[in-house]
Amino acid sequence: MIPCKGALMLIYVTIWINMSPSSIPAPPTSQFGPFNNASFIGPLVGGLTNWFLVTLLTFSLGSVSGAHLNPTITIATFFARLCTLPRMVLYVSFQTGGGAIAGLLIRASYGTRDFKTGGCWLFSDVIPPSNAFVIEFVFSLALLFMAFGVGLDPRQKQTIGPAMGPFLVGMTLGVLSFGSGFTRYGYGGASLNPARCFGTFVGSRFPGWHWIHWLVARF
């Protein structure tokens, strides 16, 4: 149950911090592009808070459950033979369940379904889902590559150490969630955590392109 509770806390707080009305933001200007627009400020806030929260929750839950808060990471650890199949299935189920509960709590807190949150929105009339899939795939690949390099690979313990690992993994997630969120108008950035978007859609509405998040997690 620890992965469920950890995912619930992480997903609820990160959704709440980065929520906005469900309408598309104002387009960027020709002079400054997205850098003087809410499309830039939102990912910046979301990236920093993701960094801090993932780091703190990893320190808090690492000794109990290995800090499994993200299906993308959990599935990758299974294929790297760092997690057994039954444990992976349980962890992903608990993470998804925690996300669903977080989504229901978000709806109860916000009072309406009409919201979106960074990393989990796409206006498909502006950007095709196929483009979003490529972005999600590359940024998730970068997340896994760096997360294993600085925190998950047992061979790195002597180099990184248990104190720096969670901090660097949190930094990786924060930088990638920020960096993917403002360049393409009409797209809220890479999810990097399908359970978080699942919770968002439980609280709001399920789009037809949610398959992107889970398909990338399986890769």
Secondary structure, DSSP 8 states (H G I E B T S, - for coil): -HHHHHHHHHHHHHHHHTEEESS-----BTTTBGGGSHHHHHHHHHHHHHHHHHHHHHHHHHHHH-----HHHHHHHHHTTSS-HHHHHHHHHHHHHHHHHHHHHHHHHHSSS-EEETTS-B-TTTS-HHHHHHHHHHHHHHHHHHHIIIII-GGGTTTTHHHHHHHHHHHHHHHHHHHTSSSSTTB----S-HHHHHHHHHHS---TTTHHHHHHHH-
